[in-house]
Amino acid sequence: MHAAETRLSREVITRLIGAAILAPSPHNSQPWIFRVRGRCIGVIADRTRALPANDPDDRELASSCGCALFNMRVAAAHAGLGTRVHGPSAACDPDCLARLEVLPDTTPDATLAALHGTLAQRRTYRRTFAARPVAVAALDALVAAAAGEQAWLHVLRGDSQRRLAAELIAEGDDTQWADPAWRRELAAWMHPRRRGDGLVLPGLAVPLAQAVVRTFDIGHGVAARDVQLAAASPVLAVLGTRGDDPASRAEAGQALQRILLTACRHGLQASFLNQPIEVAPLRMRLLQAIAQTGYPQMLLRLGHPEIDLPATPRRPLDEVIEFVPDSPRDAGC
Ligand SMILES: Cc1cc2nc3c(=O)[nH]c(=O)nc-3n(C[C@H](O)[C@H](O)[C@H](O)COP(=O)(O)O)c2cc1C
């Protein structure tokens, strides 16, 4: 793409949105649409893919879109293109969370470009991590990654903070599993790999697994396992933001993805223990436990993976891209 061009080439669009869809999302719901107009790509919340029981305010949905936006910034920088992120404006589609403007005549961010190799390596790693500590330099890089996106990452230190967090995780598991609507929603997102989204199970196992999840409250067992996982995690950390409006939530997503990709660069993977943030009454108790101000957005566990996991599936690009003709009157989204 040359500076004088006002449209993104097919190649650039495919590179950027191909990177975007590698982002994580709760239940692998992939709740995004990318609206291409001129030199901009709008990140649109696809609320038909919302999770009303797990995420009633679409908070995690907005953060997932923020993760996808961050991946596009990385892919653009790697392709030698500068970018600028525009927040939503009053004139925009209310589901448009942000727009990425590609600026070929500005210098790309070398720090972002250096993360490109990790885009396809990142996994949500729900297993026990290797019993190796995480280096202080890696932890410092994760904290700096959050700060670089106007967010904070609080690493839980000492037994008492970690124990309090584990208690809240267990309470969150109990609450979520006791709710039949939450279990039904989880069951509905258990899919065979060929579907291209959702939590992947072997095709033959799907009906039985769905029936078990729909029918039985196994919260106690899940809580016991999560407490063990938390206790054995080399790092537990809370990502938070100053605000909690949709723009802050999208920022939280950009910070999350910057942390996850930076973690990968240091040989680490992560997974989520978000229950004490998803269950509203527990969220402020978590904040008090870590003595921070603002809004917790994610509770992460991080460490060195013991095995390589296969990538989870994604929907094809043509299902998530919309092209909008340029109109001189309306340069928004
Ligand atoms: C905002 C957000 C919240 C998530 N919450 C959870 C969670 O509570 N528990 C969990 O196991 N995974 C959680 N995930 C991870 C997704 O399940 C995972 O991203 C998805 O299955 C795709 O897999 P991948 O990350 O390996 O690509 C979350 C991801 C995002 C972005």
The ligand as a MOL file (V3000), in Angstrom:
LIG
                    3D

  0  0  0     0  0            999 V3000
M  V30 BEGIN CTAB
M  V30 COUNTS 31 33 0 0 0
M  V30 BEGIN ATOM
M  V30 1 C -12.4920 -11.9520 27.5340 0
M  V30 2 C -12.2010 -13.4340 27.6070 0
M  V30 3 C -12.6880 -14.1880 28.6590 0
M  V30 4 C -12.4050 -15.5480 28.7350 0
M  V30 5 N -12.8510 -16.2630 29.8270 0
M  V30 6 C -12.4970 -17.5440 29.9620 0
M  V30 7 C -12.8380 -18.2620 31.1400 0
M  V30 8 O -13.4550 -17.7100 32.0630 0
M  V30 9 N -12.4530 -19.5560 31.2430 0
M  V30 10 C -11.7400 -20.1730 30.2510 0
M  V30 11 O -11.3860 -21.3440 30.4050 0
M  V30 12 N -11.3880 -19.5190 29.1200 0
M  V30 13 C -11.7410 -18.2280 28.9630 0
M  V30 14 N -11.3680 -17.5420 27.8340 0
M  V30 15 C -10.5730 -18.2290 26.7980 0
M  V30 16 C -11.4160 -18.7360 25.6420 0
M  V30 17 O -12.1960 -19.8290 26.0030 0
M  V30 18 C -10.4680 -19.0630 24.4710 0
M  V30 19 O -9.9070 -17.8570 24.0350 0
M  V30 20 C -11.1740 -19.7000 23.2820 0
M  V30 21 O -11.6670 -20.9660 23.6220 0
M  V30 22 C -10.2480 -19.8340 22.0630 0
M  V30 23 O -9.0950 -20.5760 22.3700 0
M  V30 24 P -7.6150 -19.9690 22.2560 0
M  V30 25 O -7.5210 -18.8370 23.2360 0
M  V30 26 O -6.6920 -21.1070 22.6140 0
M  V30 27 O -7.4230 -19.4750 20.8620 0
M  V30 28 C -11.6420 -16.1840 27.7250 0
M  V30 29 C -11.1780 -15.4050 26.6540 0
M  V30 30 C -11.4400 -14.0510 26.6040 0
M  V30 31 C -10.8900 -13.2140 25.4880 0
M  V30 END ATOM
M  V30 BEGIN BOND
M  V30 1 1 1 2
M  V30 2 1 2 3
M  V30 3 2 2 30
M  V30 4 2 3 4
M  V30 5 1 4 5
M  V30 6 1 4 28
M  V30 7 2 5 6
M  V30 8 1 6 7
M  V30 9 1 6 13
M  V30 10 2 7 8
M  V30 11 1 7 9
M  V30 12 1 9 10
M  V30 13 2 10 11
M  V30 14 1 10 12
M  V30 15 2 12 13
M  V30 16 1 13 14
M  V30 17 1 14 15
M  V30 18 1 14 28
M  V30 19 1 15 16
M  V30 20 1 16 17
M  V30 21 1 16 18
M  V30 22 1 18 19
M  V30 23 1 18 20
M  V30 24 1 20 21
M  V30 25 1 20 22
M  V30 26 1 22 23
M  V30 27 1 23 24
M  V30 28 2 24 25
M  V30 29 1 24 26
M  V30 30 1 24 27
M  V30 31 2 28 29
M  V30 32 1 29 30
M  V30 33 1 30 31
M  V30 END BOND
M  V30 END CTAB
M  END
